[in-house]
Amino acid sequence: MFVIAIPVNRDLGLENRSKSNYGKGLVMEEIKDVIKVHKNGRVERSSSTIESVTPFLPPNLDVTARDVYIDRPTNVWARTYVPKRDEDYKFPLLVYFHGGGFCVGSTSWKCYHEFLGNLSSKARCVIVSVNYRLAPENRLPAAYEDGIKALMWVKQQENGPSSEYWTKYCEFSSIFLGGDSAGANIAYNVALKLEMTSPINIKGIIMAQPFFGGEKRTNSEKSVSKSSKSTLNMTASDTYWRLALPVGANRDHPWCNPANEGVQMLENTRVMVCVAEEDVVRDRNTEFCSALGKANNQVKRINYEGVGHGFQIVDKSQVSQMRKHQMMDDIVNFINA
């Protein structure tokens, strides 16, 4: 049983999820059935799209999940996943960021809870899934700052009041960052900030369909957006960026378009980029991988045929389920390389 000597709340994910009547009013920005931003600044997120769940997991996974606070004043919290321990084995640790265009999403969403519970079981790793602040109430770099807070919190567990537990279960020399879509963007930018400000050594970054953009449309942005396999279209993408970027910034801002002016080298950090064939950001992901390589980064690009953006999280089709298992195997191999 996972016991930790800091305040926890099994229902924290339900307690902190967005509550909305998704009602009427003068709307300035909207993604249908996802988010509305009113002229008076009120933000409504649809609570009917994806179910939020408690940390319960099926016993056969041999993984225990709990919700913990990272930073109470800003309401940043995380859901932790800890596999059953065998003898003296210490688990690698993955700090994960969910997707949602920086504007929606939660680590308590059922789709993320199930995916990460299964990944923790299969990869035999501890996962800290971070519930960061959302835009437009908290525009970038708020999510990046919350990512740094989460890494500092993780590092504190090595020497803090709960260190006996954490050092028993976690290998702190084997910390990975990961995420999908906007969460992959956060993982990359957190890694960049850590390079400049922190002694924490990140062993690798796992980026599934990282959410990037730019002012000039790529071929995949022009063509794939019309595909039924893509859960992200350009209308939604543009809206997310208008709501997430600093006021006055355009889509060539380096947080949106890191390949525009060349990416930085990540010292001693391997990068895995998962690219979906039927994804509007496919070409952005490919450009990003090329830019990483030119900057002498250790990058591994893996292509997944016949699937679109976020397939491993939201798409239940047979081909997506096959590719999801393939992705999990690829992540397991990357972590254990």
TANORKA-V842962 format. One line per field, one symbol per residue. ss: DSSP state (H for helix, E for strand, L for the rest). psi: psi as a letter, one per 30 degrees, with the letter a starting at -180 (. if undefined). burial: 1 if it has 16 or more other ideal C-beta (glycine too) atoms within 10 Angstrom, else 0. A space follows every 10 residues. Layout:
ss: ???
psi: ???
burial: ???
This chain:
ss: LLLLLLLELL LHHHHLLLLL LLLLLLEEEE ELLLEEEELL LLEEELLLLL LELLLLLLHH HLEEEEEEEE ELLLLEEEEE EEELLLLLLL EEEEEEELLL LLLLLLLLEH HHHHHHHHHH HHHLEEEEEE ELLLLLLLLL LHHHHHHHHH HHHHHHHHHL LLHHHHHHHE EEEEEEEEEE LHHHHHHHHH HHHHHHHLLL LEEEEEEELL LLLLLLLLHH HHHHHHLLLL LLLHHHHHHH HHHHLLLLLL LLLLLLLLLL LLLLLLLLLE EEEEEEEELL LHHHHHHHHH HHHHLLLEEE EEEEEEEELL HHHHLLLHHH HHHHHHHHHH HHHHHLL
psi: kjkkhlkljf geeeeglkkk fhalljkekk jkgekkjleg fkkkkkgfek kkllgklkff fhkkklkkke jeeghkllkk kjlkkjbgkk klkjjkklag gffllkffke eeeeeeeeee eefhlkkjjk jlkllfeilk geeeeeeeee eeeeeffega fgeeeefefk jfgiklkllk beeeeeeeee eeeeeffkfk jkelkjjjhk jlalekklee eeefffkffj fklfeeeeee eefelkkfka ggkffeiffe gkllkjkgkk kkkjkkehkf geeeeeeeee eeefggljkj kkkjkglakg efefkgleee eeeeeeeeee eeeeeg.
burial: 0101000110 0110011000 0000000010 1001111100 0011110001 0111101000 1011111111 0000011111 1110000001 1111111111 1111111110 1110111111 1111111111 1111110111 0111111111 1011001000 0100110011 0101111111 1111111111 1111100001 0111111111 1111000101 1001100011 1111011011 1111100010 1010111111 0011010011 1111111111 1111111110 1100001011 1001001111 1111100001 0011011101 1001100
